[in-house]
Amino acid sequence: MFKLAAIFIFILNYAYAENIDPYNDNSQYAYGENVGWINFEPGVAGPNGGVTVSSEKLTGFIWAENIGWINLSPQAFGGVFNDGYGNLSGYAWAENAGWINFDPTYGDVIIADDGEFSGWAWGENIGWINFNSASLYGHAVKACKVDFKDFAFFAEYWLESGSGLPADLYGDNTVNLLDLDAFVYEWPYYCPYAWPLK
């Protein structure tokens, strides 16, 4: 039992690492008419390494080629918040563009149950930022969530033994009830760091 508790502590400690584009299909882009594509997973190491979505907030940095870095968790205004149901509010800050409102009148950026963003953010100096994937030429912003696809992948490994099994969440080289317990603990939250089932 101590080992299981240690795993949960490990998962919680790293729950705020970048978790955008879970299937590596470029689900990391929003679009601003006046600023171009905005990348939520810019792929650089260090503090500007991308965005982490949790049930409480968004943290990290996004990159826009025409305006530079956008900070989702600036000290002033507290950053961008998640109400636990995917409804975002608050402000991001871009040094070259000013404040960006994630809950403007007639806008509202929302994260659906599958992790996909929709809606519009507003920046006084840059205009609207579109998160609606249907109008973004196949692009979207999607956060990793533990869902039925993960469960199907998990089930493929049920009762297998050996090293390196993605479903061995407990770390004892066997996929069994201890791993199922760890899986259920994460259901249906945003993925913890290095979630192996995506």
N, C-alpha and C positions, 0 to 999 in steps of 0.2 A: 504494500500500500504506500509505503514511503516513496518508492520509485515512481509510482503513478503521480503522486503529489509533486515530485520534483519535475516531472515532465510538464505538468500543467503550469508550474511556476516558470519553467523555461519558455513555454508557449506564450504565456502572458507577458513576459519580459520583452519578447520580440514581436508582439502583436502589432506594433506600430511601424514595421518596415514596409517598404513600398509594396502595394498590392493591386496595381492597375494592370489591365490586359492579361487576365489569367490564362488564356489559351494561346497567347503569343500570335494573335491574328490582327495586330495593329489596332485594337480597340482602345486607343489612347488619345484620340484627337477630337477637339472641339474646333469651331471655326468662328472667327470674327470678321465681319465684312470689311472692317477698316484695319485689321491687324493680321489677317491670314490664319494659318493653322496654328493651333495651340496644343502643345504636346504634354500630356500628363505623365509620361514615362520617358523622360529625355535620355535615359541610359548613361548617366554619368555617375561616377562614384562620389561619395562624400555627402555633404549636407544638401546639395542640390540634386539628389539622386532620384527624385520622383515623388509621387503622392501616396499617402497612406490614408485609407478611408477606414474609420471606425464607427461604432454606433453613436459616438458623441461628437466627432469632429473630423475635419480634413486637415492634414498637416503636410508639410513639405513644399516643394517648389515645382511649378510648371514653366515651360519654356515657350516663348513666342519669338520667332525669328526677327520680327519687326519691332518688338518692344522689350525684349530681354526676359529676365526672370520675374515670375509672379509668385509672391509669398502667400501661401494659404493660411498661415498661422502667425501673422504679425502681432506684436505686442499690443498696439493700439487697436481698439474695437474687438480684440479677442480672437479674430480670425473667422474661419468658416465653420459653422456648427451643423451637426446632424441631430435631428430630434429622436433618433432611434428607429424611425419609420421611413427614413430616406428623404425627408423634407429638409433641404439645406437652407441656411440663413447666414447672415453675417457678411463680412467683407474680406477680400484678398487685397494685397497691395503690390503694385508694380511701380518701381522707381521711375520708369519712363512713361507711365500712363495713369498713375493715381489709383484711387480706390475702385474696386470692382464688387458690385453688390450681387450676391447670389440669391437674394429674395426680393427682387424689385417688383413694383406694381406691374401686373400683367406679364410677369416673367416666371419666376419660381423654378429653380433647378431642383430636380427630384431624382433620387436613385430608386429604381424599381427593385422588386424582390429578387430578380436575377442579377442585380448589380449594375444594370445599364442606366446611364444618366440620360435625362431629357430635360427640356425647358430652355430658358434663356437667362443669362446673367447680363448685367448692365454696368458699363463703365462710362462715367460722364465724359471722359476724354477720348474714348475709343468706340462707343456705341455698344450694340448688342453682340453677345457671344452665344452662338447656337450650339446646343447639345443634342438636338433631335437627329438621331442617326438616319432616319428616313430621307432627310434632305441634305445629308453630308456625303453623298457619293460613296456609300459603303463604309464610311468611317463612323466611329462612335467612341465614347469613353465608357469603359466598363470596369467595375471594381470586382475583385475576387470575393465570392460568397460561397460558403459550404452548402451544397445543394444536392439534388437527386443525381446529377451527373457524377458527383463525387461518390455517392453511395453505390452507384452501379460499378464504378471503377474499384471501390473498396471490396465489393462482393466478389469480384474476379479473383481476389487473392485469399478469400476466406479459407482458413485452416491450412494454408501453405506455410512451409518453413524454409528458412534460408536467410542469408544476409542480403541487404539491399532491397527488400520488398517495400514498395511505396506505402502499402497499407499497414506496415508494422509501426504504428504510431507509438506503441509502448516501448519499442526498442529491444525486444527479447528474441528476435529472429523467428517469431511465430505470429501469424495473424489469427487472433482469437478474441474472446470476450473482453480482454483488457484493452485491445485496440478498438473494439466497438465502443467501449466506454469513453475512450478518448475522442473518438469520432463524434459521438452523440453530444459530448460536452461542447463541441464547436458548432453544432447545428443550430440554426441557420445563420450564424454570424459571419462577419467579414473574415476572410482567411487570415490565420496567423502567419508569421514569417515562414517563408520557404515551405508552404503547404504542399505536401508531396503528391496530392491526388488530382492536381490540375495538369 
